[in-house]
């Protein structure tokens, strides 16, 4: 049994994240002991009518689907859990400094 559950959404984490339809099933299956939920989402879900998010949402409605997932998670959490949060992240990329130091380290090792 888990005291807290971390859900990485497909919208935030790509193909390794939980699909919207799976998140609803997951929330229904949480043990009674669970006290907290943290949903990792993506930025832009609340600004789908503003650039550049409207362009990202234009083909397939990715952000609309992500917003629906967030709303479903919040409703379920409010009914059953005392604590819940949504963390919204942009695309995470390695810093230029980190990627250049790793390439120079591999070059000096050869």
C-alpha positions in Angstrom: 0.0 0.0 0.0 1.3 3.5 -0.9 0.8 6.6 1.2 1.4 8.7 -1.9 1.0 8.2 -5.6 3.0 9.9 -8.4 1.4 9.8 -11.8 3.5 10.8 -14.8 1.1 11.7 -17.6 1.7 10.8 -21.3 1.4 14.5 -22.1 4.3 15.4 -19.9 6.5 12.4 -20.2 5.8 11.1 -23.7 5.1 7.5 -24.6 6.3 6.2 -21.2 3.7 8.2 -19.3 0.2 7.1 -18.3 -2.5 7.5 -21.0 -5.5 9.6 -20.1 -7.9 6.6 -20.0 -5.5 4.6 -17.8 -5.3 7.4 -15.2 -9.0 7.2 -14.4 -8.7 3.4 -13.8 -5.6 3.9 -11.7 -7.3 6.5 -9.5 -10.2 4.2 -8.9 -7.9 1.4 -7.9 -5.9 3.3 -5.3 -5.8 1.6 -1.9 -7.8 3.3 1.0 -4.5 4.1 2.7 -3.4 6.5 0.0 -3.3 10.0 1.3 -1.7 12.1 -1.5 -1.6 12.3 -5.3 0.9 14.2 -7.5 0.1 14.4 -11.2 2.9 15.5 -13.5 1.4 17.3 -16.4 2.6 19.7 -19.1 2.4 23.4 -19.3 0.0 25.1 -21.7 -3.2 23.2 -20.8 -4.8 26.3 -19.4 -3.8 28.5 -22.3 -4.9 26.5 -25.4 -6.2 29.6 -27.1 -2.9 31.5 -26.9 0.2 31.1 -29.0 2.3 29.0 -29.0 0.0 26.5 -27.2 -2.9 26.9 -29.7 -0.5 25.7 -32.5 0.5 22.7 -30.4 -3.1 21.9 -29.7 -4.3 22.4 -33.3 -3.5 18.9 -34.5 -5.0 16.2 -32.3 -6.0 18.3 -29.3 -3.1 17.1 -27.1 -3.5 19.9 -24.6 -7.3 19.6 -24.4 -6.9 15.9 -23.7 -4.3 16.7 -21.0 -6.6 19.2 -19.4 -9.4 16.7 -19.3 -7.1 14.2 -17.6 -6.2 16.8 -15.0 -9.8 17.6 -14.3 -10.7 13.9 -13.9 -7.8 13.5 -11.6 -8.7 16.5 -9.5 -12.3 15.4 -9.2 -11.3 11.9 -8.1 -8.7 13.3 -5.7 -11.1 15.8 -4.1 -13.6 13.0 -3.3 -11.1 10.5 -1.9 -7.8 12.1 -0.9 -6.8 14.8 1.6 -3.9 16.0 -0.5 -3.4 16.4 -4.2 -1.2 18.5 -6.6 -0.5 19.0 -10.2 3.0 19.9 -11.4 3.2 21.3 -14.9 6.5 21.2 -16.7 7.8 22.3 -20.1 10.1 20.3 -22.2 13.1 19.2 -20.2 16.3 19.4 -22.2 20.0 19.0 -21.1 21.8 22.3 -20.7 24.3 23.2 -23.4 27.0 23.2 -20.8 26.1 19.6 -19.6 26.0 18.2 -23.1 29.3 19.9 -24.1 31.1 18.7 -21.0 29.9 15.1 -21.6 31.0 15.2 -25.2 34.4 16.6 -24.3 34.8 14.0 -21.6 34.1 11.2 -24.1 36.5 12.8 -26.5 39.3 13.0 -23.9 38.7 9.4 -22.9 39.4 8.1 -26.4 
